[in-house]
Each structure stands twice: as C-alpha cells, then as structure tokens.
Amino acid sequence: MIEDRERKTGKEILMILVKAVVYLFLVYFYIHKPLLYAEYPRLDKAAGAVMVFLGPSLVISIVRLIIIYWYIRKHKFKSNVKDNFILGINRIQSILNTVFFVIAGITLFNVDIKDFIFSVSIVAAAIAVTFKDYINNMINGLIIMFSDRLSLGDHIKIGEHEGKILDITLINMILQNEDSDMVIIPNSLAFSSVIVNQSKQNTKKLSIEFDMSLSNGFTPEYLENHLYKVIHDYSENVVEQGLTVKTIAINKDVAIFKVMILLKRYDKLKEREIRRAINTALIRLSATLHKDKQIDTEKKESF
C-alpha cells in the first residue's frame, strides 16, 4: 500500500554513488577516446547523450539529498519520515529529470536546437490549451505539497469525503476513508474547496444527525442525558462534558437534531464503536416509544 512506503536513505546514497561512477567512466572515455568510439560513432553519440542526462541528474540528486537532510535536521524528524516538503522535492526532481532526458534525446538524434525550441513552443501552446486542467492540477499539487496546512497522514474532510491522506501526486490527492476505500480527489478540487483538517486540532469531532417525531416530546437536554449514559464506557476516549445535542430544524412532524462528541484523539476503531453505540441507542429509543404507543392504542381499543 501507499502508506507503507518509506524513504530508504541508504538506497538513495547507493544510487548516487552508482551514477557518479558511471558518469566518471563516461567522462574519462570522452577525454580519452577509445578505439571502439572510432569504429562505432553512434556509440560515441549515445555515450555523450547519457552524459548530458546523467550529469545534471547526479547534481539534482545530490542537491535533493542535501536539502532533505537539512530539512530533517531542522525539524528533528526521523530519517525515514514521510512529509509534504520531501514529497514536493521528489516531484520536482522527477520533472527536472524528464527535462534533461528530453535534452539528451535531442543530443542523440542531432536535432537542431532552434527548430526544436520553435516546435516545442507551438506544441506547448497546444498542450496548455488542451491539458489546462492537468496543468492546474500539477501546479495546485505542488502548492499543497509545500504547504504546512496539510500533511501526509492527516485526517481531513473535503465536501462529503472524509479520510486519511495517503499520498499527494501531481494530479490527485489520495484519501483512505472509514471503510478503507481509496478516494481520489483532483488537486484543483482540493485546492479550491473548504478543507477541515481534524488532525491539526487538539480534539476530533464526531457528529451524527438524526430526527425525532415531535409527538415524542424529546428535548435536547433529555437526549444529552440519555446519550451520556451510552458513552460512559468510552470515557477514556471522550472529552469530559464533550457531548452536546443541538436542534438543527423543527418541521411539521419531526425535529432534526445533531449530536456532537469531542474525542481526545483520532482513533478510527473507537470512533466507529461510539458512532454505532449512539445510533443503536437512538434506534432503541425510537423503537421503545413506538412500542409504548402501540400498547396504549391497544388498551384504548379494548375499552
């Protein structure tokens, strides 16, 4: 799964060393032309193209590792931490590597730079119009990655979607909801929407809306007292006096209530248990009243 992947600094350093060794060999052969290059000119061009790509890629990798090392030391994180800033640096590295790979391809196939720039400018204009939404998603994705408002692992709510941030790509934000489903949200939508970040709060709010018939005569105070008894077994997870019942609306036949519970920490399993206990208590309360009314009706009919 995405959330199980972690940075492996040792592997990153090994890859840099491999790149450095290969690049030094290519530089040596570029200065001291071997006979093989004279016999196979295409091999010489291929080696030059690899140098064009590998040199900048090596520099980018080293700069990236230095920046990440500085960032981790500054914030005193673990070496294998997953963070938005590090994620953004990785995305920028991928983009730059792609650019230098294209430049290496130009070198290999002897494409004229002026003709290429002219062609790319025309193609880029067409791409900007055709793939405007994708470009917006990429820009918004980078902004989100370098923002301190959202972090990997945060539990957020965007519109009707709620869940834990697993990953942020250049196109989408990936959430895992309470049912362990993967929810993919475009970065442009996430950037322009109102986001409730519950992980940045000291407490986690759990809210449940329900309606009751006006004939029941229930008041918010009565419902609060009844539900406090229900959550008594979860006192370790619920903030003291952290349950309130509000009246949302009063219609012709029913009153709509909302119960809000403040939890001390985010715990998906406990939250699910508390939600189920509240729902069960409300269902039983309604069923009991319905049964009492039915008994009263039967008594009246018997007389």
Solvent accessible surface area in square Angstrom, and as a share of the most:
residue,aa,sasa,rsa
1,M,137,0.61
2,I,35,0.18
3,E,48,0.22
4,D,100,0.52
5,R,153,0.56
6,E,97,0.43
7,R,29,0.10
8,K,137,0.58
9,T,45,0.26
10,G,54,0.52
11,K,130,0.55
12,E,36,0.16
13,I,77,0.39
14,L,108,0.54
15,M,98,0.44
16,I,22,0.11
17,L,102,0.51
18,V,73,0.42
19,K,40,0.17
20,A,27,0.21
21,V,79,0.46
22,V,66,0.38
23,Y,57,0.22
24,L,118,0.59
25,F,121,0.50
26,L,26,0.13
27,V,41,0.23
28,Y,122,0.47
29,F,73,0.31
30,Y,122,0.46
31,I,115,0.58
32,H,104,0.46
33,K,106,0.45
34,P,40,0.25
35,L,148,0.73
36,L,92,0.46
37,Y,21,0.08
38,A,82,0.63
39,E,120,0.54
40,Y,123,0.47
41,P,86,0.54
42,R,139,0.51
43,L,73,0.36
44,D,40,0.21
45,K,77,0.33
46,A,35,0.27
47,A,12,0.09
48,G,19,0.18
49,A,7,0.05
50,V,67,0.38
51,M,33,0.15
52,V,49,0.28
53,F,53,0.22
54,L,18,0.09
55,G,10,0.10
56,P,36,0.23
57,S,1,0.01
58,L,20,0.10
59,V,87,0.50
60,I,25,0.13
61,S,6,0.04
62,I,73,0.37
63,V,73,0.42
64,R,23,0.08
65,L,32,0.16
66,I,106,0.54
67,I,58,0.29
68,I,1,0.01
69,Y,133,0.50
70,W,136,0.48
71,Y,28,0.11
72,I,18,0.09
73,R,155,0.57
74,K,123,0.52
75,H,81,0.36
76,K,181,0.77
77,F,78,0.32
78,K,161,0.68
79,S,72,0.47
80,N,57,0.29
81,V,34,0.20
82,K,78,0.33
83,D,24,0.12
84,N,6,0.03
85,F,47,0.20
86,I,3,0.01
87,L,24,0.12
88,G,0,0.00
89,I,23,0.12
90,N,39,0.20
91,R,56,0.20
92,I,62,0.31
93,Q,32,0.14
94,S,62,0.40
95,I,59,0.30
96,L,70,0.35
97,N,32,0.17
98,T,83,0.48
99,V,71,0.41
100,F,56,0.23
101,F,135,0.56
102,V,68,0.39
103,I,69,0.35
104,A,8,0.06
105,G,26,0.25
106,I,13,0.07
107,T,59,0.34
108,L,44,0.22
109,F,135,0.56
110,N,97,0.50
111,V,61,0.35
112,D,77,0.40
113,I,97,0.49
114,K,165,0.70
115,D,90,0.47
116,F,58,0.24
117,I,106,0.54
118,F,137,0.57
119,S,54,0.35
120,V,64,0.37
121,S,61,0.40
122,I,99,0.51
123,V,80,0.46
124,A,47,0.36
125,A,60,0.47
126,A,57,0.44
127,I,76,0.39
128,A,47,0.37
129,V,123,0.71
130,T,96,0.56
131,F,92,0.38
132,K,121,0.51
133,D,96,0.50
134,Y,122,0.47
135,I,59,0.30
136,N,61,0.31
137,N,12,0.06
138,M,64,0.28
139,I,90,0.46
140,N,20,0.10
141,G,0,0.00
142,L,42,0.21
143,I,81,0.41
144,I,8,0.04
145,M,0,0.00
146,F,84,0.35
147,S,35,0.22
148,D,111,0.57
149,R,183,0.67
150,L,14,0.07
151,S,29,0.19
152,L,35,0.18
153,G,36,0.34
154,D,14,0.07
155,H,3,0.01
156,I,0,0.00
157,K,82,0.35
158,I,6,0.03
159,G,56,0.54
160,E,154,0.69
161,H,72,0.32
162,E,43,0.19
163,G,1,0.01
164,K,69,0.29
165,I,2,0.01
166,L,9,0.05
167,D,12,0.06
168,I,0,0.00
169,T,37,0.22
170,L,33,0.16
171,I,54,0.28
172,N,39,0.20
173,M,0,0.00
174,I,17,0.09
175,L,0,0.00
176,Q,28,0.13
177,N,34,0.18
178,E,51,0.23
179,D,108,0.56
180,S,70,0.45
181,D,78,0.40
182,M,108,0.48
183,V,26,0.15
184,I,101,0.51
185,I,4,0.02
186,P,54,0.34
187,N,0,0.00
188,S,40,0.26
189,L,90,0.45
190,A,1,0.01
191,F,103,0.43
192,S,92,0.59
193,S,35,0.23
194,V,131,0.75
195,I,49,0.25
196,V,64,0.37
197,N,21,0.11
198,Q,21,0.09
199,S,51,0.33
200,K,111,0.47
201,Q,77,0.34
202,N,147,0.76
203,T,40,0.23
204,K,4,0.02
205,K,95,0.40
206,L,1,0.01
207,S,51,0.33
208,I,17,0.09
209,E,106,0.48
210,F,28,0.12
211,D,86,0.44
212,M,9,0.04
213,S,45,0.29
214,L,78,0.39
215,S,82,0.53
216,N,33,0.17
217,G,57,0.55
218,F,31,0.13
219,T,71,0.41
220,P,48,0.30
221,E,125,0.56
222,Y,106,0.40
223,L,0,0.00
224,E,44,0.20
225,N,82,0.42
226,H,53,0.23
227,L,0,0.00
228,Y,64,0.24
229,K,157,0.66
230,V,37,0.21
231,I,8,0.04
232,H,133,0.59
233,D,126,0.65
234,Y,40,0.15
235,S,68,0.44
236,E,139,0.62
237,N,19,0.10
238,V,9,0.05
239,V,42,0.24
240,E,147,0.66
241,Q,142,0.63
242,G,6,0.05
243,L,3,0.02
244,T,57,0.33
245,V,8,0.05
246,K,109,0.46
247,T,61,0.35
248,I,84,0.43
249,A,39,0.30
250,I,121,0.61
251,N,77,0.39
252,K,183,0.78
253,D,92,0.48
254,V,45,0.26
255,A,7,0.05
256,I,48,0.24
257,F,6,0.02
258,K,49,0.21
259,V,0,0.00
260,M,41,0.18
261,I,1,0.00
262,L,56,0.28
263,L,3,0.02
264,K,90,0.38
265,R,130,0.47
266,Y,82,0.31
267,D,49,0.25
268,K,57,0.24
269,L,119,0.59
270,K,71,0.30
271,E,3,0.02
272,R,92,0.33
273,E,76,0.34
274,I,0,0.00
275,R,71,0.26
276,R,161,0.59
277,A,24,0.18
278,I,0,0.00
279,N,56,0.29
280,T,48,0.28
281,A,12,0.09
282,L,13,0.06
283,I,117,0.59
284,R,167,0.61
285,L,20,0.10
286,S,46,0.30
287,A,59,0.45
288,T,71,0.42
289,L,42,0.21
290,H,126,0.56
291,K,127,0.54
292,D,66,0.34
293,K,88,0.37
294,Q,99,0.44
295,I,72,0.37
296,D,73,0.38
297,T,70,0.41
298,E,102,0.46
299,K,117,0.50
300,K,155,0.66
301,E,134,0.60
302,S,91,0.59
303,F,210,0.87
